[in-house]
Amino acid sequence: MQRAGRQVTVVDAGEIGRGCSFGNAGLIAVDHVQPLARPDVLLGAFGMLANPLGPLHLRWASLPSLLPWLVRFALASRPSAVRKGTDILALLLRNAVPAWRQLASEPGEANLFQRQGYLTLFETAQAARAAEDENRLLLEHGIRFEPVSGSGIRAMCPALKPQMHAGRFHPDAIYTTDPFGLVQNLYRRFVGDGGIVVEGRRVLRILTEAGAAVGLQLQDGELKADNVVLTAGNGSPDLIRPLGVKAPLTSERGYHVMVEAGKVPLNIPLLFAERGFVATPMASGLRLAGTVELGAHAPDWKRADVLRRHAAELFDRPGLAEQTRWFGDRPTLPDYLPMIGMVPGYRNVTLAFGHQHLGLTLAAITAELVGDILRTGAPRHDISALSVSRFS
Ligand SMILES: Cc1cc2nc3c(=O)[nH]c(=O)nc-3n(C[C@H](O)[C@H](O)[C@H](O)COP(=O)(O)OP(=O)(O)OC[C@H]3O[C@@H](n4cnc5c(N)ncnc54)[C@H](O)[C@@H]3O)c2cc1C
């Protein structure tokens, strides 16, 4: 919007880029065409929960408060809903890399991306077979990949010890070697071009009058606005509830561990399908990132230990020196689709949040869609499946 000539103010309760976006795995994950709300995930969840090293963990004490979300998740796993979700995600993913090229156009941002693709790995024949449906969907939706055999994987990644059954190489995918640096660079450009940033001040309420937003109530004062765009991740549902929008969002906690890169020479990210984590060669070391924890409160660092254990097994490097560890809460709606659009009944409030495992991937295309809505009232693509009123 700033590039379209508007005066824009960004308000963040914390420090810009320190939310969930700080520590992600850096992938523009073009192959994630299927929403995670689907029958095979629902059925597989029981097995995953029983495995302490598995990719999914549930804090059982939180089950009562999670139940409404889980019920909606089960409903969203209906085949018709999955098909609809896949169509819209595929549309967004096809446009994700071009949108990032457009947004991160200055060398400071563009240089933080690597363009040599990534590899999704299947350790067992069963997992490779289970991915066949997804492969077919990728082809149907025009998302290119190259199948790689076990020996092909060994040739591409000599650092990897166990024999992988098969892989899928995504030549058109890109990844960033510094997710936080990317946000900081975009932020610096925004401020350099005249944008205003209000950091460390929480928005308490969207102020409205007669079907329109007139500003924001901050913890220590008001801010007037002609338009409000809400992109507050996990903080969004509380702010839009008074405007009549229901967003049954949950926080899906993930962890990362940074380890010394030198001991595990990788030149592309590796996504381990069964273990549910990614190893990405970042500027500051090797990032092991992933896993899902539902109903979390205090961090359970055992989940980060699991990532280290995987790395020790996969790269045969038991003594990998850890640099830092981190957790972040993905903002996730039960159908695993973001919510993007205008709030019905208000002519100038637009929502864009709930990007679950794909917040980095879809950030730039989301910015384009929000820009369209603000400039012309309609997005360039049909995004009715992401509708703001779908849970209301
Ligand atoms: C381990 C892990 C690995 C991941 N890997 C990838 C990946 O490889 N690729 C990918 O695409 N995605 C990945 N993700 C997901 C991605 O990181 C998230 O989808 C994304 O960060 C969500 O961005 P966001 O801007 O919605 O939320 P956040 O980054 O959390 O930002 C929300 C902001 O809103 C502010 N805020 C909240 N409430 C208020 C309020 N009331 N007033 C003012 N400000 C407020 C917060 O301070 C925060 O700065 C990963 C996530 C995890 C945890």
The ligand as a Gaussian input file, in Angstrom:
#p B3LYP/6-31G(d) Opt

LIG

0 1
 C        9.145000     -24.132000      13.592000
 C        8.409000     -23.391000      12.506000
 C        8.831000     -23.523000      11.186000
 C        8.149000     -22.848000      10.169000
 N        8.611000     -22.943000       8.890000
 C        7.968000     -22.264000       7.888000
 C        8.470000     -22.299000       6.567000
 O        9.509000     -22.894000       6.262000
 N        7.774000     -21.631000       5.601000
 C        6.628000     -20.936000       5.876000
 O        6.018000     -20.394000       4.979000
 N        6.158000     -20.852000       7.151000
 C        6.784000     -21.498000       8.166000
 N        6.323000     -21.422000       9.444000
 C        5.070000     -20.672000       9.707000
 C        5.290000     -19.165000       9.747000
 O        6.421000     -18.851000      10.513000
 C        4.030000     -18.498000      10.333000
 O        2.917000     -18.858000       9.543000
 C        4.176000     -16.982000      10.283000
 O        5.293000     -16.591000      11.052000
 C        2.930000     -16.284000      10.809000
 O        3.154000     -14.910000      10.588000
 P        2.214000     -13.813000      11.211000
 O        2.720000     -12.496000      10.742000
 O        0.803000     -14.168000      10.970000
 O        2.437000     -13.971000      12.782000
 P        3.622000     -13.412000      13.680000
 O        4.944000     -13.531000      12.993000
 O        3.474000     -14.073000      15.005000
 O        3.304000     -11.862000      13.780000
 C        2.154000     -11.378000      14.436000
 C        2.514000     -10.023000      14.983000
 O        1.315000      -9.431000      15.500000
 C        1.643000      -8.751000      16.673000
 N        0.428000      -8.617000      17.488000
 C       -0.367000      -9.608000      17.971000
 N       -1.399000      -9.091000      18.676000
 C       -1.259000      -7.742000      18.631000
 C       -2.014000      -6.639000      19.158000
 N       -3.137000      -6.823000      19.875000
 N       -1.567000      -5.381000      18.929000
 C       -0.440000      -5.164000      18.170000
 N        0.304000      -6.175000      17.660000
 C       -0.098000      -7.432000      17.869000
 C        2.719000      -9.593000      17.352000
 O        3.497000      -8.792000      18.226000
 C        3.503000     -10.103000      16.145000
 O        4.624000      -9.300000      15.841000
 C        7.000000     -22.053000      10.485000
 C        6.595000     -21.907000      11.811000
 C        7.296000     -22.566000      12.820000
 C        6.864000     -22.378000      14.239000

